[in-house]
Structures are given as structure tokens and as C-alpha cells.
Amino acid sequence: MSLLDNIKIVLIETSHTGNMGSAARAMKTMGLTKLCLVNPIVKPDSQSISLAAGASDIVKQAQIVDSLNDAIADCQLVIGTSARSRHLQWPHLESFQSGDKIIEEAVLGHQIALIFGRERVGLTNEELQKCHYHVSIPANSQYSSLNLAMSVQVLCYEIRMAMLRLENNPSIVNESIDYPKDGDIERFYHHLEQTLLQTGFIHPSHPGQIMGRLRRLFTRARIEQQELNILRGILTSIDKTMR
């Protein structure tokens, strides 16, 4: 199985079916085949097949899900595409760094999602908070208008270049680390919020601010599976004591 089979390209609420086809074409030229559509405004149609050219198989086999959580539940690494944000401090990768990071973890057998937002407004802050890293493309500051398929093409190219660098220098692979899947992380956050509500640390009417900061803390730390097990055990012990 190719390393690239561990990577899925996720498009959120795409409103133009032609963009689905063009994105699929961009993917296939770089060797990626897994496309996931989150709550698309319009389902893939003849226009998406037409613009996919020789990559219509990727459109036809695309996974369609209702939510971002469904799309990334099986992933250990989630990267969201975004312009640099002045308000939301988050671990950031340049485009070439994202390719190296993705291939580095694909070698370890991790499942990876690279997320692209809506054509007009991109990803919401809530969606970006579900990502381990944000990646931006250093476009011309005087004219930085990249359409969806262009963005997919640039980042898929970086992934392919990283794979080729690895083939030429296999020693760059790091030691294997067991990271939890996103679905396990989301269950931890739910458990954490319920415990903090129970202890009175957060208030039921406005838990979001503290939980958002805690999400950022744990995402920045990139906790490992064994560490997550310890944290869940701590929360369970607190729950038992409270009862």
C-alpha cells in the first residue's frame, strides 16, 4: 500500500461541484486518491465528473459524511488550511513543512486528514480548533486569491515532494509514536467537560471559553495514546470520588 493511501483530502461544505472535480484532478496528479466531502451543498454531478478529467474515479468513490467529526474520527493527525490568524494562536506549518509532517506520520501508519474549508469563508474557528496544525500557502500579499483546487494542488504537491525526499533518504523517519485517533480525543474532551461541570470548575451557561483554551493546550502538547489513557483514568477517579 502506498504511503499516500493514509492521507485523505477533506472538503467542507463545497458549494460548486466543479471544484470537487478540479480538486480530484489535482489530487490524482500527485498520487492521492482519498477524497472526503463534508456536508456538500450540492452532491457530485456531471460537472464534477467532467472537470475531474481522468480522475473521475476519485469523485465517484468520494466518502460523503455529515460532519467534520465523522470525517476525522479515524485520524491521528489533522491539519487545517487557513490564512494566518491574528486572533487564534495555534501551531502553524508552512506549506513545505506540512508535506514533511504528513509523510513523516504516514510512514508510521497514522491516518491523516488535510482539511479545506468553504470557497468563500474557509474554515470556522471551531473547525480549526479540531486541527493539530494550521497550514498556510505563502501567496502574494497583494493578490492572494487561490481557488479551492489551486490550494489542493499546492499542498498535494508538497506532500509528493516530501515523499520523494523520503525515498531518497529513508533515515529521516523518526521513532514511532502512538497517537490517539481524533474520535478518542473528542470523547476525552466530552469526559473532561462533564467532570469540570460536576466539580463546579466551569459554569454550565458558558463552558466554551475554558474548554476552548484546554483544547488548545492539549492540541499544542499533542498527547500520546498512553498519556490520554492516564488522563482518562484521572477523570474517572475524580468522577468516582464525586459520586
Contacts in CASP RR format, 6 or more apart in sequence:
PFRMAT RR
TARGET T0000
AUTHOR 0000-0000-0000
METHOD contacts of the structure
MODEL  1
MSLLDNIKIVLIETSHTGNMGSAARAMKTMGLTKLCLVNPIVKPDSQSIS
LAAGASDIVKQAQIVDSLNDAIADCQLVIGTSARSRHLQWPHLESFQSGD
KIIEEAVLGHQIALIFGRERVGLTNEELQKCHYHVSIPANSQYSSLNLAM
SVQVLCYEIRMAMLRLENNPSIVNESIDYPKDGDIERFYHHLEQTLLQTG
FIHPSHPGQIMGRLRRLFTRARIEQQELNILRGILTSIDKTMR
2 31 0 8 1.000
3 103 0 8 1.000
3 106 0 8 1.000
3 107 0 8 1.000
3 163 0 8 1.000
3 166 0 8 1.000
4 31 0 8 1.000
4 32 0 8 1.000
4 33 0 8 1.000
4 106 0 8 1.000
4 159 0 8 1.000
4 160 0 8 1.000
4 163 0 8 1.000
5 33 0 8 1.000
5 34 0 8 1.000
6 105 0 8 1.000
6 106 0 8 1.000
6 109 0 8 1.000
6 110 0 8 1.000
6 111 0 8 1.000
6 112 0 8 1.000
7 32 0 8 1.000
7 34 0 8 1.000
7 102 0 8 1.000
7 106 0 8 1.000
7 112 0 8 1.000
7 113 0 8 1.000
7 114 0 8 1.000
7 159 0 8 1.000
8 34 0 8 1.000
8 35 0 8 1.000
8 36 0 8 1.000
8 63 0 8 1.000
8 71 0 8 1.000
8 75 0 8 1.000
8 111 0 8 1.000
8 112 0 8 1.000
8 113 0 8 1.000
8 114 0 8 1.000
9 23 0 8 1.000
9 27 0 8 1.000
9 32 0 8 1.000
9 34 0 8 1.000
9 35 0 8 1.000
9 36 0 8 1.000
9 114 0 8 1.000
9 116 0 8 1.000
9 152 0 8 1.000
9 156 0 8 1.000
10 36 0 8 1.000
10 37 0 8 1.000
10 38 0 8 1.000
10 68 0 8 1.000
10 71 0 8 1.000
10 72 0 8 1.000
10 113 0 8 1.000
10 114 0 8 1.000
10 115 0 8 1.000
10 116 0 8 1.000
11 19 0 8 1.000
11 20 0 8 1.000
11 23 0 8 1.000
11 35 0 8 1.000
11 36 0 8 1.000
11 37 0 8 1.000
11 38 0 8 1.000
11 40 0 8 1.000
11 116 0 8 1.000
11 117 0 8 1.000
11 148 0 8 1.000
12 38 0 8 1.000
12 39 0 8 1.000
12 68 0 8 1.000
12 115 0 8 1.000
12 116 0 8 1.000
12 117 0 8 1.000
12 118 0 8 1.000
12 122 0 8 1.000
12 123 0 8 1.000
12 127 0 8 1.000
13 38 0 8 1.000
13 39 0 8 1.000
13 40 0 8 1.000
13 41 0 8 1.000
13 117 0 8 1.000
13 118 0 8 1.000
14 20 0 8 1.000
14 37 0 8 1.000
14 40 0 8 1.000
14 41 0 8 1.000
14 42 0 8 1.000
14 118 0 8 1.000
14 119 0 8 1.000
14 148 0 8 1.000
15 40 0 8 1.000
15 41 0 8 1.000
15 42 0 8 1.000
15 118 0 8 1.000
15 119 0 8 1.000
15 120 0 8 1.000
16 42 0 8 1.000
16 119 0 8 1.000
17 40 0 8 1.000
17 42 0 8 1.000
17 43 0 8 1.000
17 44 0 8 1.000
17 45 0 8 1.000
17 47 0 8 1.000
17 48 0 8 1.000
18 47 0 8 1.000
18 48 0 8 1.000
18 50 0 8 1.000
18 51 0 8 1.000
19 119 0 8 1.000
19 147 0 8 1.000
19 148 0 8 1.000
19 149 0 8 1.000
20 35 0 8 1.000
20 37 0 8 1.000
20 40 0 8 1.000
20 44 0 8 1.000
20 48 0 8 1.000
20 52 0 8 1.000
20 59 0 8 1.000
20 62 0 8 1.000
21 44 0 8 1.000
21 47 0 8 1.000
21 48 0 8 1.000
21 49 0 8 1.000
21 51 0 8 1.000
21 52 0 8 1.000
21 55 0 8 1.000
21 56 0 8 1.000
21 58 0 8 1.000
21 59 0 8 1.000
21 149 0 8 1.000
22 51 0 8 1.000
22 52 0 8 1.000
22 148 0 8 1.000
22 149 0 8 1.000
22 152 0 8 1.000
23 35 0 8 1.000
23 116 0 8 1.000
23 148 0 8 1.000
23 149 0 8 1.000
23 152 0 8 1.000
24 35 0 8 1.000
24 48 0 8 1.000
24 52 0 8 1.000
24 55 0 8 1.000
24 56 0 8 1.000
24 58 0 8 1.000
24 59 0 8 1.000
24 62 0 8 1.000
25 51 0 8 1.000
25 52 0 8 1.000
25 53 0 8 1.000
25 54 0 8 1.000
25 55 0 8 1.000
25 149 0 8 1.000
26 149 0 8 1.000
26 150 0 8 1.000
26 152 0 8 1.000
26 153 0 8 1.000
26 156 0 8 1.000
27 33 0 8 1.000
27 35 0 8 1.000
27 55 0 8 1.000
27 58 0 8 1.000
27 152 0 8 1.000
27 156 0 8 1.000
28 54 0 8 1.000
28 55 0 8 1.000
28 58 0 8 1.000
29 55 0 8 1.000
29 153 0 8 1.000
29 156 0 8 1.000
30 153 0 8 1.000
30 156 0 8 1.000
30 157 0 8 1.000
30 159 0 8 1.000
30 160 0 8 1.000
31 156 0 8 1.000
31 160 0 8 1.000
32 156 0 8 1.000
32 159 0 8 1.000
33 57 0 8 1.000
33 58 0 8 1.000
33 61 0 8 1.000
34 63 0 8 1.000
35 58 0 8 1.000
35 59 0 8 1.000
35 61 0 8 1.000
35 62 0 8 1.000
35 63 0 8 1.000
36 62 0 8 1.000
36 63 0 8 1.000
36 64 0 8 1.000
36 65 0 8 1.000
36 71 0 8 1.000
36 113 0 8 1.000
37 44 0 8 1.000
37 62 0 8 1.000
37 63 0 8 1.000
37 64 0 8 1.000
37 65 0 8 1.000
38 65 0 8 1.000
38 66 0 8 1.000
38 67 0 8 1.000
38 68 0 8 1.000
38 70 0 8 1.000
38 71 0 8 1.000
39 65 0 8 1.000
39 66 0 8 1.000
39 67 0 8 1.000
40 64 0 8 1.000
43 64 0 8 1.000
44 59 0 8 1.000
44 60 0 8 1.000
44 62 0 8 1.000
48 59 0 8 1.000
49 56 0 8 1.000
49 59 0 8 1.000
49 60 0 8 1.000
52 58 0 8 1.000
52 59 0 8 1.000
63 71 0 8 1.000
65 71 0 8 1.000
68 115 0 8 1.000
68 127 0 8 1.000
68 130 0 8 1.000
69 130 0 8 1.000
69 182 0 8 1.000
69 183 0 8 1.000
69 186 0 8 1.000
71 113 0 8 1.000
71 115 0 8 1.000
72 78 0 8 1.000
72 113 0 8 1.000
72 115 0 8 1.000
72 130 0 8 1.000
72 182 0 8 1.000
72 183 0 8 1.000
73 181 0 8 1.000
73 182 0 8 1.000
73 183 0 8 1.000
73 186 0 8 1.000
74 111 0 8 1.000
74 181 0 8 1.000
74 182 0 8 1.000
74 183 0 8 1.000
75 110 0 8 1.000
75 111 0 8 1.000
75 112 0 8 1.000
75 113 0 8 1.000
75 181 0 8 1.000
75 182 0 8 1.000
76 105 0 8 1.000
76 110 0 8 1.000
76 111 0 8 1.000
76 112 0 8 1.000
76 179 0 8 1.000
76 180 0 8 1.000
76 181 0 8 1.000
76 182 0 8 1.000
77 101 0 8 1.000
77 102 0 8 1.000
77 105 0 8 1.000
77 110 0 8 1.000
77 111 0 8 1.000
77 112 0 8 1.000
77 113 0 8 1.000
77 132 0 8 1.000
77 179 0 8 1.000
78 112 0 8 1.000
78 113 0 8 1.000
78 115 0 8 1.000
78 130 0 8 1.000
78 131 0 8 1.000
78 132 0 8 1.000
78 182 0 8 1.000
79 93 0 8 1.000
79 98 0 8 1.000
79 101 0 8 1.000
79 102 0 8 1.000
79 112 0 8 1.000
79 113 0 8 1.000
79 114 0 8 1.000
79 115 0 8 1.000
79 131 0 8 1.000
79 132 0 8 1.000
79 133 0 8 1.000
79 134 0 8 1.000
79 135 0 8 1.000
80 114 0 8 1.000
80 115 0 8 1.000
80 116 0 8 1.000
80 123 0 8 1.000
80 127 0 8 1.000
80 128 0 8 1.000
80 131 0 8 1.000
80 133 0 8 1.000
80 134 0 8 1.000
80 135 0 8 1.000
81 114 0 8 1.000
81 115 0 8 1.000
81 116 0 8 1.000
81 117 0 8 1.000
81 122 0 8 1.000
81 123 0 8 1.000
81 134 0 8 1.000
81 135 0 8 1.000
81 136 0 8 1.000
81 137 0 8 1.000
81 151 0 8 1.000
81 155 0 8 1.000
82 122 0 8 1.000
82 123 0 8 1.000
82 128 0 8 1.000
82 134 0 8 1.000
82 135 0 8 1.000
82 136 0 8 1.000
83 136 0 8 1.000
83 144 0 8 1.000
84 92 0 8 1.000
84 134 0 8 1.000
84 136 0 8 1.000
85 128 0 8 1.000
85 134 0 8 1.000
88 125 0 8 1.000
88 128 0 8 1.000
88 129 0 8 1.000
89 216 0 8 1.000
90 128 0 8 1.000
90 129 0 8 1.000
90 131 0 8 1.000
90 133 0 8 1.000
90 134 0 8 1.000
90 216 0 8 1.000
90 219 0 8 1.000
90 220 0 8 1.000
91 132 0 8 1.000
91 133 0 8 1.000
91 134 0 8 1.000
91 219 0 8 1.000
91 220 0 8 1.000
92 133 0 8 1.000
92 134 0 8 1.000
92 135 0 8 1.000
92 136 0 8 1.000
93 101 0 8 1.000
93 133 0 8 1.000
93 134 0 8 1.000
93 135 0 8 1.000
94 135 0 8 1.000
94 136 0 8 1.000
94 138 0 8 1.000
95 135 0 8 1.000
95 136 0 8 1.000
95 137 0 8 1.000
95 138 0 8 1.000
95 154 0 8 1.000
95 155 0 8 1.000
95 158 0 8 1.000
96 158 0 8 1.000
96 161 0 8 1.000
96 162 0 8 1.000
97 135 0 8 1.000
98 114 0 8 1.000
98 133 0 8 1.000
98 135 0 8 1.000
98 155 0 8 1.000
98 158 0 8 1.000
98 159 0 8 1.000
99 155 0 8 1.000
99 158 0 8 1.000
99 159 0 8 1.000
99 161 0 8 1.000
99 162 0 8 1.000
100 162 0 8 1.000
100 165 0 8 1.000
101 133 0 8 1.000
102 112 0 8 1.000
102 114 0 8 1.000
102 159 0 8 1.000
102 162 0 8 1.000
103 159 0 8 1.000
103 162 0 8 1.000
103 163 0 8 1.000
103 165 0 8 1.000
103 166 0 8 1.000
104 162 0 8 1.000
104 172 0 8 1.000
104 173 0 8 1.000
104 174 0 8 1.000
105 112 0 8 1.000
105 179 0 8 1.000
106 112 0 8 1.000
107 166 0 8 1.000
107 173 0 8 1.000
108 173 0 8 1.000
108 176 0 8 1.000
108 177 0 8 1.000
110 179 0 8 1.000
111 181 0 8 1.000
113 182 0 8 1.000
114 135 0 8 1.000
114 155 0 8 1.000
114 159 0 8 1.000
115 123 0 8 1.000
115 127 0 8 1.000
115 131 0 8 1.000
116 122 0 8 1.000
116 123 0 8 1.000
116 148 0 8 1.000
116 151 0 8 1.000
116 152 0 8 1.000
117 123 0 8 1.000
117 127 0 8 1.000
117 148 0 8 1.000
119 147 0 8 1.000
119 148 0 8 1.000
128 134 0 8 1.000
129 212 0 8 1.000
129 215 0 8 1.000
129 216 0 8 1.000
129 219 0 8 1.000
130 182 0 8 1.000
131 219 0 8 1.000
132 219 0 8 1.000
132 222 0 8 1.000
135 155 0 8 1.000
137 146 0 8 1.000
137 151 0 8 1.000
137 154 0 8 1.000
137 155 0 8 1.000
139 145 0 8 1.000
139 146 0 8 1.000
146 154 0 8 1.000
165 172 0 8 1.000
166 172 0 8 1.000
166 173 0 8 1.000
177 224 0 8 1.000
178 224 0 8 1.000
178 225 0 8 1.000
178 226 0 8 1.000
179 222 0 8 1.000
179 223 0 8 1.000
179 224 0 8 1.000
179 225 0 8 1.000
180 188 0 8 1.000
180 223 0 8 1.000
180 224 0 8 1.000
180 225 0 8 1.000
180 228 0 8 1.000
184 225 0 8 1.000
184 228 0 8 1.000
185 218 0 8 1.000
185 228 0 8 1.000
188 228 0 8 1.000
188 231 0 8 1.000
188 232 0 8 1.000
188 235 0 8 1.000
189 211 0 8 1.000
189 214 0 8 1.000
189 215 0 8 1.000
191 232 0 8 1.000
191 235 0 8 1.000
192 211 0 8 1.000
192 214 0 8 1.000
192 231 0 8 1.000
192 235 0 8 1.000
193 202 0 8 1.000
193 207 0 8 1.000
193 211 0 8 1.000
195 235 0 8 1.000
195 238 0 8 1.000
195 239 0 8 1.000
195 242 0 8 1.000
196 202 0 8 1.000
196 207 0 8 1.000
196 210 0 8 1.000
196 211 0 8 1.000
197 204 0 8 1.000
197 207 0 8 1.000
198 239 0 8 1.000
198 242 0 8 1.000
199 238 0 8 1.000
199 242 0 8 1.000
201 210 0 8 1.000
202 208 0 8 1.000
202 210 0 8 1.000
202 211 0 8 1.000
223 231 0 8 1.000
END
